[in-house]
Amino acid sequence: MSDIQPEAAPPTAEELRQVIHIVQDLTAVMSREVELLRAMRVRDFGELQDHKLGLVEAYEKQTEGMRANPAFADAIDPVLRDELKDVMERMHSVMSENEVAINAARTANQRVATAIVNAVEEQQTESGGYSSKGGLAKPTAKPPVSVQIDQRF
């Protein structure tokens, strides 16, 4: 028995077209995410996330051989290589937009949560009840406020 593995074949044109299609679909999903984030419609993310995860897994599986052997890039038809390069550049651009939108939404959510906590604390301070002399009681310590912030995007 020999330990020598047969050399893997470079991707076929059909396999490259599948990768291009997956990248285009993934880019479209991330563009939709950016739209939802900018509209602050975070609740609509569920179905997108499942679809996005499936596309990422398909991409990983489809490009496994190419990532393992970077020399395959030289064997790719120049027209397909240019097309793949174009869709990858577009995807990276949308990924940057997506990151900016996620950070903006996270910051906005943090500000809203902080405003809510401050309003609750202020309300609890204002409604301290009455003292034994009939005036407004001044609380000696603020009661704790429990808030949970969902940081998932």
N, C-alpha and C positions, 0 to 999 in steps of 0.2 A: 504494500500500500504506500502511496506517495502522499506527502504532506502538501504538495503543490496544488494550489487552487487554480482552476481555469480562470483566465482573465475575463472579467465582466465585460459585456458588450456595451458600447455607448448607447444612449437612449435613441429610440427610433423617432421618426418625425411624428408619428401618432402619439407617442408618449410625451413628446415636447408640446404638442398641441393640447393634450390633456392638462399639462402643467400650466400652460398659458390660460386656458379656460378657468382652471381653479383660481389662479391669481386674479383674473378679471372678476370672478364671483366674489372673492375675498375682499377685493378693493371696493366693490359695490356695497357689500355688507358694512364695511368700515365707513364708507361715505354716508350710509343711512344712519349709522351710529352717531356720526358728527351732527347730522340734521336733528336727530332726537335729543342729543345733548344740548345743542344750541336752543332748542325749543323747550328744554327742561322737561322732557317726556321720558324720564328714566324708567317708568313702569313698563314701557313698551320694549324694553331691552330683552326680556326673557326669551322670546322666540328667536330673536337675532343671535343671542349668545349660543343657543344650541346649533343653529345653522353655521355660525362662525367656527365653533369648535369642530364640527364635522369637516368644514373646508380646511382648517388647519391640519387636522389629522390626515386628510387626503393629500394635502400638499407635502407633509412630512413623508408619507409613504411613497408618493410618486417621485420625490426628489432624493430619496435615500441613496441611491446608487450614484447620482451626480455629486452629492455632497461628499460621498466616500472617495470619489475619484475625480478631483478637479480637472484632470487632464481631459475628461470628456468634453469640456468646453471647446477644445480645439477641434473635436470631431463633429461638432454640431454644424449643420448647414448654416451659412452666414445669414441668410434671410430669416430663418427661425431664431437664430441667436439674437439678431437685432430686434425681432418682435418680442422675444422673451425679455430682453434688456429693457425695452420700452414699457412693458406691463409691470416689470419689477420696479422701475423708477416711479411709475405712477402710484404703485402700491406704497412705496416708501414715503412719497409725498402725502398720501392720504393718512398713513400711519402717523406722520408728524402732526397733521391737522387733528387727528383723533386724540393724540396725547394732549394737545393744547386745549381741546374742548373738554376732555376729562378733567384736567387740572382746573379749568374755569368752573365747571359744574361742582367739583369738590369744594372749591373756595366759596362758591355761592351757597352751597348746602351748609358749610361750616358757619358762614355768617348768619344764615337763617336760624340754625340751631343755637348759636350764641345769643341772638336776639330773643329767642323763645326763653332760654334759661334766664336771661336778664329780666325779662318781663315777668316771669313767674316769681323770681326772687323779689322784685320790686312790689309785686302784688302782695306777697306774703308779708313783706315788711310793713306795707300800708295797712293791712288788716290785722293788726296785733291785738285787737279787742279793746276793752276798757279797763282802766285801773280801778282800784278800790275807791278812789275819789270821784269816779265818773268821767274822767278824761281818757284820752286815747293812751293805751299802754304802749310803752316803748320796749320792744323785744330786746333782750340782752344778747341773743345770738340768733343768727339766721338759721332756719331749719334747712336741712339738706334737701337738694333738689336732684331727683334721679332722671337722667336723660340718656337715651341710647341713640347713637348715631350710626347709621348704616353706611359704611365706607366702601361698599362694593360698587363697582362700575364695570 
